[in-house]
Amino acid sequence: MALTPDARWPSPSAPDALRSRAMLTPNDLSRYIQQHAIRARLITDLGDVSTVPAAAAALDVRPDQILKTLLFFVRGAPYIVISHGVAPVPARVLADHFRVGKRQIKLARPEQVAAETGYPVGGVPPLGHIHPHPVIMAQSLLDDEIVFGGGGDDRTMLEIPVSELLRLHAPALLPLR
């Protein structure tokens, strides 16, 4: 889903200085959710939820319901990967999917994540990024009706139905666990 360009969500063709002007916040994510009529809610003031165990404890949910949103580069092209927070994303599965060698799969550095999503590592939500990219999602996330992801910072979480992630992204589903 493409974002409407404005001062906080510049278009991909905007100069680098404009794109990196400001980090997005949970307030920006809340506005994005409202503007796009997304069935999701932000849960704020949870304390530090920058790790899966801390987030699961704060929300009183299973750790498997906590997801992570990662940015990978495949032959230099960016892809968002949404997976379980506790499970490592196997590079071999991504490499096989793209028919490339494992060395062609690179996890983005924190500054690349911020530049492409607008959010800091540890708070990246599964939607509302400044640059839309193709999405890959762990097939096993379909086992849950509701999941929780980054809410824009390390003190906020996003509650969202898995069906809404499917509707918004039409992701490629892969066995990432």
MOFEN-V737185 format. One record per residue. N is the residue number from 1. SS is DSSP state (a for helix, b for strand, c for the rest). PHI is phi in whole degrees, -180 to 180 (999 if undefined). Layout:
N & SS & PHI
N & SS & PHI
This chain:
1 & c & 999
2 & c & -78
3 & c & -91
4 & c & -77
5 & c & -65
6 & c & -154
7 & c & -61
8 & c & -97
9 & c & -124
10 & c & -68
11 & c & -71
12 & c & -59
13 & c & -88
14 & c & -68
15 & c & -60
16 & a & -54
17 & a & -61
18 & a & -72
19 & a & -63
20 & c & -96
21 & c & -59
22 & c & -150
23 & c & -76
24 & c & -73
25 & c & -126
26 & a & -58
27 & a & -64
28 & a & -65
29 & a & -65
30 & a & -60
31 & a & -63
32 & a & -62
33 & a & -60
34 & a & -68
35 & a & -62
36 & c & -106
37 & c & 49
38 & c & -91
39 & c & -79
40 & b & -162
41 & b & -144
42 & b & -93
43 & b & -113
44 & c & -107
45 & c & 54
46 & c & -89
47 & c & 86
48 & c & -73
49 & c & -121
50 & c & -80
51 & c & -120
52 & a & -62
53 & a & -59
54 & a & -66
55 & a & -66
56 & a & -62
57 & a & -66
58 & a & -64
59 & a & -95
60 & c & 58
61 & c & -130
62 & c & -69
63 & a & -56
64 & a & -65
65 & a & -84
66 & b & -91
67 & b & -108
68 & b & -121
69 & b & -116
70 & b & -115
71 & b & -115
72 & b & -117
73 & b & -112
74 & b & -116
75 & c & 51
76 & c & 89
77 & b & -92
78 & b & -81
79 & b & -139
80 & b & -90
81 & b & -121
82 & b & -108
83 & b & -145
84 & b & -65
85 & c & -65
86 & c & -90
87 & c & -97
88 & c & -67
89 & c & -87
90 & c & -74
91 & a & -60
92 & a & -61
93 & a & -64
94 & a & -65
95 & a & -62
96 & a & -64
97 & a & -60
98 & a & -92
99 & c & 57
100 & c & -132
101 & c & -74
102 & a & -58
103 & a & -69
104 & a & -86
105 & b & -103
106 & b & -127
107 & b & -75
108 & c & -67
109 & c & -77
110 & a & -53
111 & a & -69
112 & a & -70
113 & a & -60
114 & a & -62
115 & a & -67
116 & a & -88
117 & a & -102
118 & c & 91
119 & c & -119
120 & c & -78
121 & c & -55
122 & c & 99
123 & c & -141
124 & c & -70
125 & c & -79
126 & c & -82
127 & c & -158
128 & c & 78
129 & c & -79
130 & c & -70
131 & c & -123
132 & c & -73
133 & c & -133
134 & b & -58
135 & b & -118
136 & b & -115
137 & b & -131
138 & b & -65
139 & a & -59
140 & a & -68
141 & a & -65
142 & a & -68
143 & a & -71
144 & c & -112
145 & c & -82
146 & b & -121
147 & b & -132
148 & b & -130
149 & b & -131
150 & b & -56
151 & c & -114
152 & c & 110
153 & c & -156
154 & c & -88
155 & c & -127
156 & c & -132
157 & b & -124
158 & b & -107
159 & b & -100
160 & b & -150
161 & b & -68
162 & a & -60
163 & a & -60
164 & a & -72
165 & a & -61
166 & a & -64
167 & a & -64
168 & a & -72
169 & a & -109
170 & c & 43
171 & c & -74
172 & b & -76
173 & b & -98
174 & b & -129
175 & c & -79
176 & c & -90
177 & c & -134
